[in-house]
């Protein structure tokens, strides 16, 4: 009996429609990203804005220091006193949580900041031992030289239009004053990518024999913050940012690359068709090929085309074509145990349709592999820009936050495999890539201690 599962035919379908990973030249891709990084730093035309943060990573987290960390970016606002013990480990104390202001109805600017102050004020005791506030505020903002943030826009969950254009740090300081609470001198604003990088300083250990800052300005080597969750982004310490006249060999400044906006040329017309169905067509091409907000819907668009062309065929395929969309979490849940044939996807296949099931999974794996390759290339280009990793006692440390990296079927394994090949071609580099926990909160705490 001949099999209807034909991997060669499926791979040809992927190549024809431009989403197979083997049409990508990794070396050329890395160089194209590298060029875009450098153009963005110079303020030239680029898909990467390379946003300065005016924050330098600290050489070592001081022991015995206590700060207030705030985390805002989803449906909840979190606050905690964070103490760094003798080994530099972050310990959260008195954690408080409340709905993000503006998620329960529209609020004015004062109401927005007063609700933040309400959760923060009880953690700012009168002893004065809180040395600063680090505020991870994961909405688009323009960062000032004082490491404050001017809000540019909110996502749809937050209804507080009067806050747009306001200074977030100053707004919090004024709201605390209305509560009769004196704010610490330092309030540092940052986003989740920078928080992830700074959290890596605490979570990812360095070689114990290394003492004092090295040529990267950080003991143990350079650090990269990497987001691969619902969205996609990277941040790293940069020594030269010509567009703002910044040059420093010993105290590099963290730059947010906004690499989700990179425009790889290795995309096919099915990608472009899908892109036209999104809310922001023509933008965030890298993110749409790799991140959790899009992997499910993109795979769905590709699978529907496979059904229409007869490359993928099963008895209830008409039902599948009639679905409005396919969420990434539902696709991932199915891909983790496809032979169980459970959930909305699994129920579409009969027990005698194992070959069709295999074809479905196979096409999804090609989409995942490509997303992993594109993501690895972003990291490799960043490492090349930093000229880092050759010192075996100062490995590149890549701190990762995001459920797509940690949980999406096949993503982490493929990404790390591609990255290893890219970083070890010709001249091997030393690196560590690791997820970090409570990145937004602990990274914000580290930021409060930066200069």
C-alpha positions in Angstrom: 0.0 0.0 0.0 1.5 3.4 -1.0 1.7 6.2 1.5 0.0 9.5 0.9 2.6 11.1 3.2 5.2 12.5 0.8 7.8 14.7 2.5 9.5 15.5 -0.8 6.3 16.9 -2.3 5.6 18.8 0.9 9.1 20.3 0.8 8.7 21.3 -2.8 5.4 23.0 -2.0 7.2 25.0 0.7 10.0 26.0 -1.7 7.6 27.0 -4.4 5.6 29.2 -2.1 8.8 30.7 -0.5 8.6 29.5 3.1 11.1 26.7 3.2 14.1 27.3 5.4 16.6 25.8 2.9 16.1 28.7 0.4 17.8 31.0 3.0 21.5 31.7 2.8 22.4 32.0 6.5 25.7 33.8 5.9 24.2 36.4 3.6 21.2 36.8 6.0 23.5 37.5 8.9 25.4 40.1 6.9 22.1 41.8 5.8 21.0 42.1 9.4 24.4 43.4 10.4 24.2 46.2 7.8 20.7 47.2 9.0 22.0 47.3 12.6 24.8 49.6 11.6 22.5 51.8 9.5 20.1 52.2 12.4 22.9 53.2 14.7 23.9 55.9 12.3 20.4 57.2 11.8 20.3 56.1 8.2 17.4 54.4 6.4 16.9 51.0 8.1 14.2 48.6 9.2 15.9 48.7 12.7 15.5 51.9 14.6 18.2 51.0 17.2 16.7 53.0 20.1 19.2 54.4 22.7 18.1 53.8 26.3 20.7 55.9 28.2 21.2 52.9 30.5 24.6 51.2 31.0 24.6 47.7 32.4 26.3 47.7 35.8 29.5 45.8 36.2 28.3 43.8 39.2 25.0 43.9 41.2 25.9 45.3 44.6 25.0 43.1 47.6 22.7 44.3 50.3 20.9 47.0 48.2 17.1 47.4 48.1 15.1 49.0 45.3 11.5 49.2 44.2 10.6 47.3 40.9 7.5 48.0 38.9 6.3 46.0 35.9 3.6 47.2 33.6 2.9 45.8 30.2 -0.1 43.4 30.2 -3.4 43.3 32.1 -1.7 43.5 35.5 0.6 46.0 37.2 3.2 44.4 39.7 5.3 46.0 42.3 7.8 44.6 44.7 10.7 45.6 47.0 13.7 43.7 45.6 16.7 43.0 47.8 20.0 41.8 46.4 21.7 39.4 48.9 25.4 38.9 49.5 25.8 36.9 46.3 23.9 39.4 44.2 20.8 37.2 43.9 17.5 39.2 43.6 14.8 38.4 46.2 11.4 39.9 45.8 9.6 41.0 49.0 6.1 42.3 49.6 4.9 41.8 46.0 1.7 43.6 45.1 -0.5 43.2 42.1 -3.4 45.2 40.7 -5.2 45.6 37.3 -3.3 47.8 34.9 -4.8 51.3 35.1 -7.1 51.8 32.2 -8.0 48.2 31.6 -11.3 48.5 33.6 -12.5 51.7 31.8 -11.1 55.0 30.6 -9.0 56.9 33.1 -7.5 60.4 33.1 -3.7 61.0 33.3 -3.9 61.8 37.0 -6.0 58.7 37.7 -3.6 56.6 35.7 -0.5 57.7 37.7 -2.4 57.8 41.0 -3.3 54.1 40.6 0.3 53.2 40.0 1.3 55.3 43.1 -1.3 53.5 45.1 0.4 50.1 44.6 3.9 51.6 44.9 3.5 53.9 47.9 3.2 51.2 50.7 6.5 49.7 49.5 8.3 53.0 49.9 8.8 53.1 53.7 10.0 56.1 55.6 13.4 54.6 56.4 14.7 55.7 53.1 16.5 52.5 52.3 14.8 52.2 48.9 17.6 53.4 46.6 15.7 53.8 43.4 12.8 52.7 41.3 13.1 50.6 38.2 10.0 50.7 36.0 9.6 48.1 33.2 7.0 49.8 31.1 6.5 47.7 28.0 4.6 50.2 25.8 6.1 52.3 23.0 8.0 55.2 24.4 10.7 57.7 23.6 13.5 57.4 26.1 15.1 60.6 27.4 18.7 61.2 28.4 17.5 61.0 32.0 16.2 57.4 31.3 12.6 58.6 31.6 10.1 57.6 29.0 7.6 59.7 27.0 4.6 57.5 26.1 4.0 57.2 22.4 1.0 54.8 22.3 -0.9 52.2 24.4 -2.0 48.8 23.2 -5.8 48.3 22.9 -6.1 46.9 26.4 -5.3 50.2 28.1 -7.8 53.1 27.8 -5.9 56.2 29.0 -5.4 58.5 25.9 -4.5 61.5 28.1 -1.3 59.8 29.2 0.1 59.7 25.6 2.8 62.2 25.3 3.4 62.3 29.1 6.6 61.6 31.0 6.0 58.3 32.8 8.7 58.7 35.5 7.7 62.3 36.2 4.0 61.4 36.3 4.8 58.7 38.9 6.9 61.1 40.9 4.1 63.7 41.0 1.5 61.0 41.9 3.7 59.8 44.9 3.9 63.4 46.0 0.1 63.6 46.0 0.2 60.5 48.3 2.6 62.4 50.6 5.3 59.9 49.8 8.8 61.1 48.7 10.0 59.3 45.6 13.7 58.1 45.5 15.9 60.4 43.5 16.3 57.8 40.7 13.3 56.5 38.6 14.5 54.5 35.6 12.2 53.6 32.7 12.9 50.6 30.5 11.1 48.0 28.4 10.9 44.3 28.7 13.8 43.6 26.4 16.2 45.7 28.4 14.8 44.2 31.6 15.5 40.7 30.2 19.1 41.8 29.5 19.6 43.2 33.0 18.0 40.2 34.6 20.6 38.1 32.8 23.3 39.8 34.9 21.7 38.3 38.0 20.5 35.0 36.6 23.3 33.8 34.3 26.5 33.2 36.2 29.9 34.3 35.0 33.2 32.5 35.2 34.1 32.7 38.9 37.8 33.4 38.1 37.0 36.7 36.4 37.4 39.8 38.5 36.5 43.4 37.5 35.1 44.7 34.2 36.6 43.3 31.0 36.8 45.0 27.6 32.9 44.7 27.3 32.4 46.8 30.5 30.9 43.8 32.2 32.6 41.0 34.2 32.2 37.7 32.4 31.5 39.1 29.0 28.8 40.7 26.9 25.0 40.3 27.5 22.2 40.2 25.0 18.5 40.5 25.9 16.2 38.4 23.7 12.4 38.3 23.6 10.8 35.5 21.7 7.2 35.3 23.1 4.1 36.9 21.8 6.5 39.4 20.2 10.2 39.6 19.1 13.0 41.9 20.1 16.6 42.2 21.1 18.8 44.6 23.1 22.5 44.7 23.7 25.2 47.1 25.0 26.7 49.3 22.3 29.9 51.3 22.4 29.2 53.6 19.4 25.9 55.3 18.5 26.9 57.9 16.0 23.3 59.3 15.6 23.4 60.7 19.2 27.2 61.3 19.3 27.7 58.5 21.9 31.1 56.8 22.1 32.4 54.8 25.1 34.7 51.9 25.2 34.3 51.3 29.0 30.6 52.1 29.6 28.5 50.9 26.7 24.9 52.0 26.4 22.1 49.5 26.0 20.3 49.8 22.6 16.9 48.4 21.9 17.1 47.1 18.3 13.3 46.5 17.6 14.4 43.5 15.5 10.8 42.3 15.1 10.7 45.0 12.4 13.6 43.5 10.4 12.5 42.9 6.8 14.1 39.6 5.6 13.9 39.1 1.8 13.5 35.4 2.2 9.7 35.5 2.4 7.2 34.2 -0.1 3.9 35.4 -1.4 1.9 33.3 1.2 3.7 35.4 3.8 2.7 38.5 2.0 -0.9 37.4 1.7 -1.0 36.6 5.4 0.7 40.0 6.2 -2.1 41.8 4.4 -4.7 40.2 6.8 -2.9 41.7 9.9 -3.5 45.0 11.5 -0.2 46.4 10.5 0.6 45.2 7.0 4.1 45.9 5.6 5.7 46.0 9.0 7.2 43.6 11.6 8.1 41.0 9.0 10.6 39.2 11.3 8.1 39.1 14.2 5.4 37.7 11.9 7.6 34.9 10.8 8.8 33.9 14.3 6.8 35.1 17.2 3.8 33.6 19.1 1.3 36.2 18.0 1.6 35.1 14.4 3.0 31.5 14.2 -0.5 29.9 14.5 -2.4 32.2 12.1 0.5 32.1 9.5 0.7 28.3 9.7 -3.1 28.2 9.2 -2.8 30.4 6.1 -0.2 28.1 4.6 -2.0 24.9 5.6 -5.2 26.2 3.9 -3.3 26.7 0.7 -1.9 23.2 0.9 -5.5 21.9 1.2 -6.6 23.9 -1.8 -3.8 22.5 -3.9 -4.4 18.9 -2.7 -1.0 18.6 -1.1 -2.8 18.1 2.2 -6.0 16.1 2.1 -8.3 14.7 4.8 -12.0 14.0 5.0 -13.0 17.0 7.1 -10.7 19.5 5.3 -13.7 21.7 4.3 -14.4 22.3 8.0 -10.8 23.3 8.5 -11.0 25.8 5.6 -14.1 27.3 7.1 -12.3 28.2 10.4 -11.8 31.9 10.9 -8.3 31.5 12.3 -6.0 29.2 14.3 -4.4 30.5 17.5 -0.8 29.7 18.2 -1.5 28.2 21.6 -4.1 25.8 20.1 -1.7 24.8 17.3 1.1 24.2 19.8 -1.1 22.2 22.1 -1.9 19.9 19.1 1.7 19.7 17.9 2.9 18.5 21.2 0.8 15.3 21.0 -0.6 15.0 17.5 -1.2 11.2 17.6 -3.5 11.7 20.5 -5.9 13.4 18.0 -7.4 15.6 20.7 -8.7 19.1 20.6 -10.3 20.9 17.7 -7.4 20.1 15.3 -7.0 16.4 16.3 -10.8 15.8 16.0 -10.6 16.7 12.3 -8.6 13.6 11.5 -9.9 10.0 11.3 -8.0 7.1 12.8 -7.2 5.9 9.2 -5.8 9.3 8.3 -2.3 9.0 9.8 -0.6 10.1 6.6 -2.6 13.3 6.4 -1.9 14.0 10.1 1.8 13.5 9.3 1.6 15.9 6.4 -0.1 18.5 8.6 2.6 18.3 11.2 5.4 18.2 8.6 4.3 21.5 7.1 4.1 23.1 10.5 7.6 22.0 11.3 8.9 23.7 8.2 7.4 27.0 9.3 8.9 26.6 12.8 12.3 25.8 11.3 12.3 28.9 9.2 11.3 31.0 12.2 14.1 29.5 14.2 16.7 30.2 11.5 15.6 33.8 11.1 15.7 34.3 14.9 19.2 32.7 15.2 20.5 35.0 12.5 19.3 38.0 14.4 21.3 36.9 17.4 24.4 35.9 15.4 24.4 39.3 13.7 24.2 41.0 17.1 27.1 39.0 18.3 29.1 39.9 15.2 28.3 43.6 15.8 29.7 43.3 19.3 32.8 41.4 18.1 32.3 39.1 21.1 32.6 35.5 22.2 36.2 34.7 21.3 37.5 34.9 24.9 36.5 31.5 26.4 36.4 33.1 29.9 34.0 35.8 28.7 31.2 34.0 27.0 28.4 35.8 25.3 25.4 35.5 27.6 22.0 35.6 25.9 19.1 36.0 28.3 15.8 34.9 26.9 12.3 35.6 27.9 9.2 34.3 26.1 6.9 31.3 25.9 7.5 30.8 22.2 11.1 30.1 22.8 10.4 28.0 25.9 7.3 26.1 24.9 6.5 26.2 21.2 7.1 22.7 19.7 10.6 22.5 18.1 11.4 26.2 18.3 14.1 26.2 21.0 15.9 23.1 19.7 16.0 24.4 16.1 17.0 27.9 17.1 19.9 26.8 19.3 21.1 24.4 16.7 21.2 27.1 14.0 22.8 29.5 16.4 25.6 27.0 17.3 26.5 26.5 13.7 26.4 30.3 13.0 28.6 31.2 16.0 31.1 28.4 15.4 31.7 28.7 11.7 35.4 29.2 11.2 36.3 30.7 14.6 34.4 29.1 17.5 32.8 31.5 20.0 31.9 30.8 23.6 28.3 31.6 24.6 25.5 30.7 27.0 21.8 31.0 26.1 19.3 30.6 28.9 15.8 31.6 29.8 15.5 34.0 32.8 12.8 34.0 35.4 10.7 37.1 36.4 12.7 39.1 33.9 10.6 42.2 33.9 10.6 42.5 37.6 14.2 41.6 38.4 15.5 43.4 35.4 13.7 46.6 36.5 15.3 46.1 39.9 18.8 46.0 38.4 18.0 49.1 36.3 17.4 51.1 39.5 21.0 50.5 40.4 22.5 51.5 37.0 24.2 54.8 36.4 
